[in-house]
Amino acid sequence: MNDKKRDLAKITLGILFMGMLIISSLWVLRPFLPALIWGTMITIATWPVLRLVQRLLWGKRALAVLVMTSALLLLFVIPLSMALATMAEKVPLLLEWASTMSHSTPPELLWLSQIPLVGDSLLELWRQILASGGQVLFAKLSPYMGQTAKWLASQAGNLGMLVIHFLLTVAVCGLLYHSGEKAACEIRRFAHRLAGERGDNATVLASQAIRAVALGVVVTALVQATVAGFGLLIAGIPYVMVLTVLMFVLIIAQIGALPVLLACVGYLYWSGDNTWGTFLLVWSVFAGSMDNFLRPYLIKQGADLPLILILVGVIGGLLAFGIIGLFIGPVVLAVAYTLLDAWIQEGEEAEARQQIADTPH
């Protein structure tokens, strides 16, 4: 009896100690968790690219890591930093515009009539809005625009911290690029110790789901935003880099690039540049529909999972966890779906074996 009591106390104290150790470790790592999570996701998604670069560089891992980290800096950190700096620079102009908007009259938007097919209808609708109290509506909306501009100004101080997080993410990617095989082996050993063969399979599946999201969602957004931004550049739209980053974020959020593109089309028609407005309208139709065929193809290259599962995971994860939920949501759904499917198949196989055993020979 005393031995059982001592064992119970030992187990209880061991669990408490392990719990305190886990909580303390997470508390210490808390400032670095966003960079660790993002760095892990990016490394898993771009690992095949690293292997390809390493083969091209005579098998030198150090050179491949240098090339990949430099590419991450050029593709993400530097453009985003420039875009954020541009946005911070334009905040005072936005505040000034918001403060004067309540004293101005709504524009007539005569350029709407120059939009092909639907221009006259849009202009008539706008005139009806003005005739039914558009001036009052315009005045009521102006305080909210001012509050939005002030909120953007208050967030300008966080831009430096955001750049630091990006740099930490690149540093984590560099470390994982250098010793990724060892880290993956340790994770698979832990998963196998925790749940046996199923745990190991779930780990592999999670990496495939991350790669599928990176290919199907992030690469699609990158290609689509680049094509759309190139169209804006050709049409002579100002602040192309800021608008391209905005379109990239909207595509990641599954909203698409069309809101920004159509706003730029309206700007060109409003400015009287009908030729480039029509060009950008046609370009917008092409760029806005790219994801309909590009995303499904790329997702299938990353993992053999149902497309609806990935898309629901992306949207649900984004709403539940923020931007990092783009990867967490599909991973959770993919692992749950596969484990459930394996459990059903095991039941069916056991039932089939039982029927064979019960069949008289």
ROTI-607766 format. One record per atom (N, C-alpha, C): x negated, y, z. Coordinates in steps of 0.1 Angstrom, whole numbers, plus 5000, padded with zeros to 4 digits. Layout:
BEGIN
XYZ ...
# end
This chain:
BEGIN
499249885000 500050005000 499150135000 498150125008 497250245009 496550264996 496150144989 495450154976 496350224966 497650184966 498650244957 498750394959 498750434972 498850574975 497650654971 496450594973 495250654968 495250664953 495750564946 495750574932 496750684927 497850694933 498850794930 498250934932 497550954943 496951084945 495851114935 495051004932 494051024922 494551064908 495650994904 496251024891 496851164891 497551204902 498151334903 497051444902 495951424910 494851524909 494151534896 494051414890 493451414876 494251484866 495551464867 496451534857 496451684860 496451724873 496351874876 495051934871 493951854873 492651904869 492651924853 493151814846 493051824832 493951944827 495151954833 496052064829 495352204831 494652224843 493952344846 492852364836 492152254832 491052274823 491552314809 492652254804 493252284791 493652434791 494452474802 494952614802 493752714803 492752674811 491552774812 490852784798 490752664791 490052674778 490852754768 492152734768 492952814759 492952964763 492852994776 492753134780 491453204776 490353124776 489053174772 489053194757 489753104750 489753114735 490853204730 491653254738 492853334734 492453444724 491453524727 491153634718 490653584704 490253464703 489753414691 490653314684 491853284690 492753194684 493253224670 493653354668 494053384654 492953354644 491753404647 490653374637 490353224636 490453154647 490153004646 491252934638 492552974640 493552914632 493452944617 493253074614 493153114600 491953054594 490853054601 489653004596 489752854592 490452774601 490652634599 491552614587 492652694586 493552674574 492852704561 492052814561 491352854549 490352754545 489552694555 488552604552 489152474546 490252424552 490852304547 491352324533 491952444531 492552474517 491452484507 490352534510 489252564500 488152464501 488352354508 487252254509 486852194496 487852154487 487352104474 486552204466 486852334467 486052434460 484652444466 484552424479 483152424485 482352304479 482952194479 482252074473 481852094459 482752154451 482352184437 481252284436 481252394444 480152484444 478852424449 478952334459 477752264463 477152174453 477952104445 477452024434 476752114423 477352234421 476752324411 475452384416 475252394429 474052454435 473052344439 472852244432 471852134434 472052064448 473352064452 473651994465 473252064477 472952194476 472452274488 473652324495 473952274507 475152314515 475052464519 473752504523 473552644528 473952744517 473452714505 473752804494 475252814491 475952694492 477352684489 478152764500 477752754512 478352824523 478152974521 476953014517 476753164514 477653214503 477753134492 478653174481 480053184486 480553084493 481953084497 482353194507 481453224517 481753334526 481653464519 480753484509 480653604502 481953624493 482453514488 483653524480 484853564488 484853504501 485953544510 485953694513 484753744515 484553894518 485053974506 484653934494 484954004482 486453994479 487053884481 488453864477 489453914487 489153914500 490153944510 489754064519 488554054525 488254154535 488054294529 487254304519 486954434513 488154494506 488954424498 490154484492 491154524502 491354434512 492354464522 491954584531 490654594534 490154714541 490354844534 490054834521 490254954512 491754994511 492654894510 494054914509 494554974522 494154924533 494554974546 494055114548 492855144544 492255274546 493055374537 493455334525 494255424517 495655444523 496255344528 497555364535 497455454547 496355444555 496155534566 495955674562 495255694550 495055824545 496355894540 497255814536 498455874530 499555884541 499355844553 500355854563 500756004566 499856104567 500256244569 501156294557 500856254545 501756294534 503156234536 503156114540 504456054543 505256124554 504556164564 505156234575 505756364570 504956434562 505356564556 506556554547 506556444539 507656424530 508956384538 508756304549 509956274557 510556394564 509656484568 510156604576 510956694566 510556704554 511156794544 512356734537 512556604538 513556534530 514956574535 515156604548 516456634552 516956774547 516056854543 516356994538 516456994523 516256884516 516356884501 517556814497 517956834484 519156774478 518756644471 519656544471 519356424464 519056444449 518156374443 517856394429 518956344420 519056394408 520156354399 519756224392 518456194391 518056064385 518556044371 518456144363 518856134349 518056034341 516855994346 516055904339 516755764339 517755744347 518355604348 519055574334 519555674327 520155654315 519255594304 517955604306 516955564296 516555414298 517055354309 516755214311 517655124301 517055034294 517754954284 518954874290 520054864283 521154784286 522054834298 521354864310 522154894322 521955044326 521255124318 520955254323 522155344325 523055344315 524255434317 525155394329 525255264331 526055214343 525355254356 524055244356 523355284369 523455434371 523355514361 523555664362 524955694367 525955634361 527355654366 527555624380 526955504384 527055464398 526455564407 525255614404 524555714412 525355844413 525955884402 526856004403 528055984411 528655864411 529755844420 529355844435 528155794438 527655804451 527455944456 526856034447 526756174450 528056244452 529056204444 530356274444 531056234457 530756114462 531556064474 530756084487 529956184487 529256214500 527756174500 527156174489 525756134488 524856224496 525156354496 524356454503 524356424518 525556394523 525656354537 524856234541 524956134532 524256004534 522756034533 522356114524 520856154523 520356214536 521256304541 520756374553 520756284565 521656184566 521656084577 520555994576 520055954564 518955864563 517655924566 517556054565 516256124566 515656104580 516356104592 515756084605 515055944606 515755844600 515155714600 513955704592 513855774581 512655774573 511555844581 511855944588 510856014596 510355924607 511255844614 510855754624 509955644618 510255594606 509455494600 508055554597 507955674592 506655734589 505855754602 506555794613 505855804626 505355674631 506155564629 505655434633 504455394625 504455414612 503255384604 502055464609 502255584613 501155664618 500555604631 501455564640 501055504652 500255374650 500555304639 499855174637 498555194630 498255314626 496955334619 495755304628 495955314641 494855284650 494555144651 495455054647 495254914648 494454854636 494154944626 493554894613 492154844616 491454914625 490054864628 490054724634 490954704644 491054564650 491454464640 492254494630 492654404620 491454364611 490654464608 489454434600 488454344608 488354364621 487554284629 488054134629 489354124630 489953984629 489653914616 489653994605 489353944592 487853894592 486953974597 485553944598 485353814606 485953804618 485853684626 486353564619 487453574611 487953464603 486953414593 486253514586 485253474577 484053404584 483753454596 482653384603 483053244607 484253224611 484753084615 484753004602 485153054591 485052974579 483652934575 482653024577 481352994574 480852874583 481152874596 480752774605 481352634601 482652644598 483352514594 482852464581 482552554572 482052514559 480652434561 479952484571 478652424573 478752284579 479652264588 479752134595 481252084595 481852094584 483252054583 483451904584 482551824579 482751684580 482751634594 481751694602 481751654616 482951694624 483451814621 484651864628 485851774624 485951734611 487051654607 487051514613 485751464614 485651324620 486051334635 485651434642 486051444656 487551454658 488251534649 489651544650 490351414647 489851344637 490451214634 490251114645 489051114651 488851024663 489751054674 490051184677 490951214688 492351174684 492751194671 494151154667 494251004668 493250934664 493250784664 493350734679 492550794687 492650754702 494050784708 494650894703 495950934708 497050844703 497150814690 498250744684 497850634674 496650594675 496250484666 496150524652 496550424643 496550444629 497450554624 498650564631 499550664628 499050804630 498250824641 497650954644 496650994634 495850894629 494850924619 495550964606 496650884602 497450914590 498051054591 498551094603 499251224604 498251334603 496951314607 495951414606 495651434591 495451324583 495251334569 496351404562 497551374566 498751434560 498851584563 498451624575 498451764578 497551844570 496351784567 495351854558 495951864544 496651754539 497151764526 498351864525 499151874536 500151974536 499652114536 498552144543 497852274543 497352304529 496752204523 496252234509 497352254499 498452184501 499652204492 500152344494 500252394506 500752534508 499752634503 498452604505 497452704500 497552704484 497752594478 497752594463 499152644459 500252594464 501552624459 502052764463 501652814475 502152944479 501153054478 499953034484 498953134484 498353154470 497953054464 497353064450 498353124441 499653074442 500653134433 500853284436 500853324449 500953464452 499753544447 498553484448 497353554444 497453574428 497753474421 497853484406 498953574402 500153564408 501253644404 500953794408 500453824420 500153964423 499054014414 498053934411 497053984402 497554024388 498453934382 499053964369 499954084370 500754094381 501554214382 500754344384 499654334392 498854444394 498154494381 497754394373 497154424360 498154504351 499354464352 500454534344 500554674349 500554694362 500654834368 499454914364 498254854363 497054924359 497154974345 497654884336 497754914322 498755034320 499855024328 500955124326 500555254333 499455264340 499055394346 499655424359 500155324366 500755354379 499655384390 499855484398 498855524408 498855424420 497755414427 497655334439 497955184436 497255144426 497455004421 497054904432 495954924439 495454834449 496454814460 496954924465 497954924476 499154844472 499654874460 500854804455 500654654452 499354624448 499054484446 499054404459 498454464469 498454394482 499854384487 500654484486 502054484490 502854374483 502654354470 503254254462 502754114467 501454104470 500953974475 501653934488 501854034497 502554004509 503953964507 504654034498 506054004495 506253864488 505253834480 505353694474 505053584484 504153614493 503953514504 505153494512 505853604515 507153604522 508353554515 508053504502 509153444493 510153554489 509753674490 510653784485 510353814470 509153804466 508753824452 508153964449 507653974438 507054104434 507954194427 509154144423 510154234415 510554364422 510754364436 511054504441 510054604438 508754574440 507754674437 507654704422 507754604414 507654624399 508854704394 510054674399 511154754394 511154894399 510554914411 510455054416 509455134407 508355064402 507455124394 508055154380 508855064375 509555084362 510455204363 511155214374 512055334377 511155464377 509955454383 509155574384 508655614370 508355524361 507955564348 509055624340 510255564341 511455624334 511755764340 511655774353 511955904359 510856014354 509655964352 508656064347 508756094332 509756024326 509956044311 509055964302 508255864308 507355784300 508155654297 509055664287 509855554283 509155434277 508055464269 507355354263 506755264273 505955324282 505355244293 506355184302 507455254305 508455204313 509055074307 509355074294 509854954288 508754844288 507554874285 506454774286 506354714300 506454794310 506354744324 507554654327 508754694322 509954614324 509754474319 509254464306 509054334300 507954254308 506854324312 505854264320 506354214333 507254284339 507854254352 508654124351 509354104340 510153984338 509253864337 508153884330 507153774329 506453744342 505953844349 505253824361 506153774373 507453824373 508353784383 508853644382 508753584370 509153444368 508053344369 506853384371 505653294371 505753184382 506353224393 506353134404 507353014402 508253034392 509252924390 508552794384 507452814377 506852694372 505452674378 504752784383 503452764388 503452704402 504352744411 504452694424 504752544425 505752494418 505952344419 504852264414 504152314403 503052234398 501852234408 501552344414 500452344423 500752274436 501952274441 502252204453 502152054451 502552004439 502351864436 500851824435 500051914432 498551884432 498051874445 498651944455 498051934469 498551814477 499851784476 500451674484 501651624477 501851494478 503051434472 504251444482 504751564483 505851584493 506951654485 508151644490 509351714484 509151864484 509351924472 509252064471 510052144481 511252104483 512152174492 511652164506 510952054510 510352044523 509252154525 508452174515 507352274516 507952414517 508952444508 509552584508 510252614521 511052514526 511752534539 510752554550 509652484550 508652494560 507952634559 507752684547 507152814545 508052924551 509252924547 510153034551 510453024566 510852894571 511052884585 509852914594 508752864589 507552894597 507253044597 507453114586 507253254586 508153334595 509353294596 510353354605 510053324620 509553194622 509353154636 508053194642 506953194634 505653214639 504853334633 505553404623 504853504617 504053454605 503053534601 502353494588 501653364589 501153324601 500453194603 501453084601 502753114603 503753004602 503852954587 503253034578 503252984564 502552844563 501652814572 500952684572 501452594583 501852654594 502252574605 503652504602 504552584596 505852524593 505852404584 505152414572 505052294563 504352174569 503352204577 502552094584 503452014593 504252094602 505052024611 506151944604 506752004594 507851934587 507251814579 506051824573 505451714566 505151604575 504551624586 504251514595 505451454601 506451534605 507751474610 508451394599 508451444587 509051374576 508351234573 507051234573 506351114570 506451014581 506351064594 506550964605 507950904605 508950994603 510350934602 510450834591 509950864579 510050774568 509250644571 508150654578 507350524582 508150444592 508850514601 509650444611 510850374605 511450434595 512550374588 512150254580 510950274573 510450164565 510050044574 509450064586 509149964595 510349884599 511449954602 512649894606 513249804594 513249854582 513649784571 512849654568 511449674570 510649554568 510849444578 511049494591 511249404602 512649324600 513649404595 514949334592 514849234580 514049274570 513849184559 513149054563 512049074572 511348954577 512248864585 513148924593 514048844602 515048774593 515548834582 516448764573 515748644566 514448664563 513748554556 513548444566 513248474579 513048374589 514348294592 515548364591 516748304594 517348224583 516748244571 517248174559 516848024560 517747934559 517447784560 516647744548 515547664550 514747614539 515147474535 
# end
